[in-house]
Amino acid sequence: MLLNKPEHELRSDFQNLASDLRWSAVELKGIAERLRQTGSEVDAEALLKTCQVLETAEERLATYADEVKAHRISLK
């Protein structure tokens, strides 16, 4: 069954947001590694915890996108 326009847009939004979160987590992990190299272990750990939050949110949004595709979430 095909998605209607609002469902397609919602799925696309979820996928784009998930991608943005994934990219942000990757960038922050790089910053955390540089902080670690300068001896800022506490700051690096704080960033890594933030990355975990972003990654969890990314997974949730990807799941929502899959649910829209499977019509478990629909807009009429």
DALIN-V25473 format. One record per backbone hydrogen bond with DSSP energy under -0.5 kcal/mol. CO is the residue of the C=O (numbers start at 1). NH is the residue of the N-H. If there is no record, write none. Layout:
co-><CO/CO>
nh-><NH/NH>
//
This chain:
co-><4/5/6/7/8/9/10/11/12/13/14/15/16/17/18/19/20/21/22/23/24/25/26/27/28/29/30/31/32/33/34/35/35/36/39/40/41/42/43/44/45/46/47/48/49/50/51/52/53/54/55/56/57/58/59/60/61/62/63/64/65/66/67/67/68>
nh-><8/9/10/11/12/13/14/15/16/17/18/19/20/21/22/23/24/25/26/27/28/29/30/31/32/33/34/35/36/37/38/38/40/39/41/44/45/46/47/48/49/50/51/52/53/54/55/56/57/58/59/60/61/62/63/64/65/66/67/68/69/70/72/73/71>
//
